[in-house]
Amino acid sequence: MIRHLTKLLILAGLLSGCEGSRHAKPVIHNGHLDLSHWNFEDQGAVELHGPWRFVKGEPLDISVDPPETLSKFKMVPEIWQAQEPNALFESSANFGYGTYILTVQLPRELYSQTIGLRLGETFMASRVRAWDRQGQTVLGDIRQGNPSPIPKNEQPVAYEPLGKIIIPTDGFIMIQYEISNHIFKRTGVLEAPVIDDYERLSADLFRDFFLRAFIVGVCLIIGIFHFVLYNQRRDDTSALGFGVLCCFMAAREFTTARFVEFMGLVNSKETFEFMIRMTYLCLPTMVIATWKFYAGLNLLRGIYIPITNIFCFGYGIALIILTMTFDPIIFTNLLWLYLLHLVVGCITGICFLAYYCIKGDSLVIKITIAFVILVIGVANDILHHRQVIDTMWISPYTFIAFILIQSAIISGKSAAAFRKAQHSYNQLAKVFYPHQIKAMEAGQNLEDSMPVAKSEACVISFDIAGSSKINSPGTRQFFRDIFSKCGEIMMEGYDEETLQANAFRVKELGDGFLCTVGFPFSSPQGHIFEGAIVLSLRFMNAFCECLNEFNYPHPIYCGIGVVHGPVQSFFPDSSPIEYDLFGHGLTLATRYEEMRKFILKETGKKGNIIILQRHVFESLPPEMQNDFVRFDLTHGDAYVRDDPGAMVLYYRILNREQIVAAQPVASANKIVDQLQAS
């Protein structure tokens, strides 16, 4: 990574070197610029940076005081103090106003043509007039408000960054640049004016305005988008912080680009002061929002939590209060406090990110790249504002790169959260029914997704006889296959709207299971007793199919008990919360299945057996009753536990060969067809 950064720095240096050589322009000497041999069409624009003659504090009549009589010079661009330190609470007419003078010799062959002059950033009241050599004829006039040595006459609102100058016969012009600022401490020319073909400057101005409008739009759209994300997920404070950051960056770019003044929406000095407040207010707010964003990503750990709370948030809130309550002349004099907040926040963030980059945190590495890009832009603009370096304002562009990378990080975080949620839903589908998952997706509680009530149902108890004696490596898979096929049979006819299914699986018991027919799922067949017998036969058929695949050398049988009785559904009060049933019906089904051993012993037979409660038998149609044999419990010591009133039960024994044979299966299918037809 260091190697790639080094290559980028070398490339940037080469490009900047090429740029500097391509833009080598004539220089100003003693307030005069000689462009008599300059070809604007081929050689391009000229920035009027250098030493201009300067008069501070008093209006200048250029026809009375020609430039050659002025001995003082001031660099353009350059910032100078508009207010002295002991005059913070009152404006000084002597230091808030100044006039720059520059003489320019243009090519004589351009006589009577027009040349364009584009003003640099001033953010204060200014006026530029171009005169002939005698100072009698105005060749061009560009107003940006009304500069005045008297504070009450100053009006810093109009914005006209471009104007035309008519070239006189001798090509000699005098540019008089008046500025005044009685609103905040510093004044001066922040960017040098540019002279070039008017149409070309106009196209450049439109391109700059369009680019800055694009930056405002991008920041605003991304900010609103993250507010929407936060509104949908209130626990995601990173989206809130990033939304605030983007919106305030858009607000700062909107004010510094002077769109409001350019559109003529600012019409008073008070409104202009409000725009100044907004510009300063954005600085601490963006720092607070950035750290809120990082805190929301859970990147501020350990000691960084109190540090950021005290410095970034506490200090930032203090700066916001300072900006909103004091006059601009006060808080603009304390610009270093805002820069301190910004710089220390950046340095602290870089140190913190570097620490976690060394530890190999992939998320922090991505954030570091974005943060370094932003810091480069901020550092450049601070140094450019302080006139330490002569570059351009690049923080809006680096911020665009920053928010795009950070948006990608948040999008990646959301995508990862979606994948986790999708995986969780996929796992929940193994535990819950589809209608339960949909109910929870719709915001319902799990406890509302299934009926909780007392009811009557047919209960089927399925058990594999002698399962503990089965000795084979594939025993566990054998059981799984049986229960899987039986589970699929239960879910046939499932309808999430009407809550219908063949059966509801209550629980698996190692080598068996319990299921109910008729509650909580209603039976698709309508007649729960017939449906229970059909399911019992199909369970046996599934058992035999798995037994054939298992290929065990010894016989294995299963037993099924079918009863009708009371059941009650519930959700437990403590975790894990799992829908369950209890009731006498479940107990009776197990007890009737346990009668398997006694019946087989009494009859001397072996095989798979279905045992019915008398009530179930009597509820079946005659064609089904004919398949079952009566077993009298009034003789001997036979009885059904927990059913003292049982005098008789009914059973049907089917060996492995009979079930595998076509007739029993066809018989079961015939019953299903009959039920569906009815």
Secondary structure as UniProt FT lines:
FT   HELIX           2..22
FT   TURN            30..31
FT   STRAND          32..34
FT   TURN            36..37
FT   HELIX           40..43
FT   STRAND          46..47
FT   STRAND          50..56
FT   TURN            62..64
FT   HELIX           67..69
FT   STRAND          73..76
FT   STRAND          78..81
FT   HELIX           85..87
FT   TURN            88..89
FT   TURN            93..95
FT   STRAND          97..105
FT   HELIX           108..110
FT   TURN            111..112
FT   STRAND          114..118
FT   STRAND          125..131
FT   TURN            133..134
FT   STRAND          138..144
FT   HELIX           151..153
FT   STRAND          162..166
FT   TURN            169..170
FT   STRAND          172..180
FT   STRAND          186..189
FT   STRAND          194..196
FT   HELIX           198..232
FT   TURN            234..235
FT   HELIX           237..256
FT   TURN            257..258
FT   HELIX           259..262
FT   TURN            263..264
FT   HELIX           269..296
FT   TURN            297..298
FT   TURN            302..303
FT   HELIX           304..307
FT   HELIX           308..315
FT   HELIX           316..325
FT   HELIX           328..331
FT   TURN            332..334
FT   HELIX           335..358
FT   TURN            359..360
FT   HELIX           362..385
FT   TURN            386..387
FT   HELIX           395..428
FT   TURN            429..431
FT   HELIX           434..441
FT   TURN            442..443
FT   HELIX           446..448
FT   STRAND          454..464
FT   TURN            465..466
FT   HELIX           467..469
FT   TURN            473..474
FT   HELIX           475..491
FT   TURN            492..493
FT   TURN            496..499
FT   STRAND          504..508
FT   STRAND          512..517
FT   TURN            524..525
FT   HELIX           528..550
FT   STRAND          558..570
FT   STRAND          580..582
FT   HELIX           584..594
FT   HELIX           596..603
FT   STRAND          608..613
FT   HELIX           614..618
FT   HELIX           622..625
FT   TURN            626..627
FT   STRAND          629..632
FT   TURN            636..637
FT   TURN            641..642
FT   TURN            644..645
FT   STRAND          648..654
FT   HELIX           656..660
FT   HELIX           662..677
//
